[in-house]
């Protein structure tokens, strides 16, 4: 339902993969990721297509269903990687016993690290989002996230808020980065409020974020997400707020 809502707002086509086995491969430009699903994805394969079709058509969209044509092995279908977005639940993990609000599986992390597209990680209960919140710490990927957030805001007409946890920077550090990347005019036009937190810890400040906003985060920059471990800030953000997350990895290249 979150995928449907996202695609309807952005006027994207939606493609659905109904797995026949618990594993598949994604061949990225410089990496290959094997994704291991938990058994819940194979609970009712006979009715999955019908149920998915009902949900999508009720929203006024026409879905496509992905049917694997290439297999690395008999139970390892190859999944394309030329999408604009991917909705990736937390339960894609080889450590399913640890899955919870405060944990994102290692396969999801690997996809975020390798993909040129952003990854949508949904919360546990469907809630339409009506605004956008971009976390901006000044890194390269934070700039990419801001560009993506601005393009989404411009396309669908939603308001955008910036969130910055100020960390030992000069007063004009963040404004200077925005100007250097030629984003000042768009920021002036679309940003409703810039939350710049100079006191209290991150967890306390996160409660200022609207609960019905799509949270856009840049991964692998200035400590927000490092290497294959997402890091303390990312874990704090996604375990504290109930929002859907749109995570931009280091290889993100496409825009709306």
N, C-alpha and C positions, 0 to 999 in steps of 0.2 A: 504494500500500500504506500510505503514511503517512496519507492521507485516510481510508482504511478503518479503520485502527487508532484514529485520533482520533474518528471518528464512532461506532465501536463502544463506546469507553470512555464517551463523553458521551451515548450513546443518541440521536444525531442521525440524521436521514435524510440520505442522500447523493444528490446530483444530479451527473450526469456530462455534460460537454459534449465531444463529439467534433467538432472543427472540420472544415469542408469547405474553408476557405480560411485563409490565414495572418494575417488581420486581423479584428478585431471591435471594436465600440464599447461603452463602458459609460457610461451617462448617470447621473452623480451629481447631487446636489441643486444644487450650484453649479459643476459642471464636467463636461466630457465628455472621456473618455480613450480614445484609439485604442490598442489593444494589437496589437503586431506579434509574431507567433510566428516561430520559426525553422522551417525545413523539416522538422525531425524530427517535428513534430506531425502531419504528413501522410504519414508513411512507409508505413503500411499501413492505409488507411481502410476497406478491405473486411473486415478482421478485428478492427479496434479494438474495436468494440462487443462482439463475442464474447469477446475477451480480458478486457475490463473486467468483463463480466458474470460470467465464471468467477471472477475474483479476489474480487468482492464477495459472490457467493453462497457461496463457500467460507468466508467469514467470518460467514455467517449473516445478512447484510443483504440488503434488497431495494432495488436502485437505481432511480432515475428517470433518464431520459436527456433532456437539454434539447434541444429542437428549435426553432431560431429561427423566429419568426413575423413579426417586424418587421425591415426592412432599411432603413438609411439610403441605401445604394447596393447594387448587385447583389452585391458581394463584401464588404459591411460589415454583417453581422448585428448587431442590438442585443441585448446580454446584460443580463439583469436585475441590479439591484444590491441587492435586498431579501433578501440571505442573512445568516445569522448568522456564518459563517466562509467564507473562500475559501482554498483551497490554491493557491499561486502559485509555481511553480518559478522559480529564478533566471534561467532561459534565456528568459523573456519579456522580450525586450530588442530594441532596434534596434541594439545594439552587441554582437552575439553573439560576436564575436572576442575580447571582453574577459571573457567569462563564465568564472568560476572560483570557487573557494571564497571568495576575498576580494573579490568584486564582485557587486553586485546591480544589475540593469538599471534604466534610468530609467523604464520603464513600470511596473515593480513599485513603484518609489518613488512614482509618481504615484497608483497605486491606494491605497497606504498613506495618502498625504496626503489623499485625497478620500473614502475609504470610511467608512461608519459601522460596518463590521464589522472584526474583526482579520484579518490575513493570515498564513497559515501558510506559512513558507518551509522546505522540507525539506532535509536533508543528502543527500549522494550515495548513501548506502547505508541500506536500511531497518533501523531498530533500534527496537524497542518502548521507549517511555519509561515509567518507573515512578515518577517523582516530578516535582515542579514547582520551577523556580527563577525567582524574580521579581527583576529588576533594579530597585532602588529608590533613586532619587536625590533624591526629594522634590518633583519637578515635578508639575504637574497631570496629565500623562499617566502619570507614574510611579504616582500614586494610582489612576488608572484601571486600570493594569496589575495593581496589587496587588489591587484589588477583583475583577478577572477571575480572577487566580490563586487567590484565596481561594474563589471560587465553584466553580471547577473542582475544587479540592482537596476542598471539602465534598461535591460531587456524586459524585465517584468514590472518595473515601477515600484519596487519595494524600497523602504528606507534602509540605511546602512549605518551601523555603529562601529567605531573603532575601539579596540581594547588594548591598552598598553600597560604593562607592569614596568614602571620606570626603574632601571637598574644602573645606578652609578654612571649616568650619562649627562652630558651637558643639556641645558634646557632646550636648545634648538636642534638637538641631534636628530629626532624623528622627523621634524618638519623639513630639515635639510635633505634627508633621504627621499622624502616624497617629492621635493622640488627637483632633485637631481634626476629622478626617474620620470619627470614631466607628468606628474599625476596631480599637481595642485589644483588645476581647474576642475577635474572630475571629483576630487575630494571635496572641494568647496560646493559642488553642485549636489552630490549624493549623500555625503556623510551628515547624518542628523546630530550625532553627538560623539565626541571623542572622550572615552573614559581613560584618563591617565592617572593611574594609581601610584602614588608616591609613598604611601604608608600602608600598614597592615600587610598580612601575608596574602599570597595569591588566592588561597581557598576562601578567605573572607571576602575578597574583592569580587570573586566570581559571581556572587549572589546579585550583583548589579546588572548582570547580563539578562536580557529578556528571555523568559523561558520558552517563548515561541519563535525564537530566531534560529536560522540556520547558521551554525558556527563554522567559520572557515579558518583553517589553521595551516600554516606552512611547516612542513616537517624537515628535519635535518638541518637546522640552522641556529647558530648561537645557543646551543644547548637545549632547544625545545625538544628535538628528537635527535639523538646521536647514534650513528651507525645502525645496528639492528635492534638496539634497545631504545625504546621510545623516550626514556628519561623521566625524571621526576615531575617536570612541569606538565608534560603531556598526560601522565597518569593522573595528576591532580585535576587537570581540566576535565578529562573525560570521565572521571569517577565522581566529580562534584556536580557538574551541570547535567540536566536532563535533555539537553538539546541534541538534535541530529548533527553529526560532524561531517564536514567536507574537507578531507585531508589532502594537501598538495605536497607531493614528494619532490625529491631533488631533480628528477628527470621530466617533470611536468613541462609541456611545451604548448599545448593547445589552449584556446580560449573560446568562450561562448560567442 
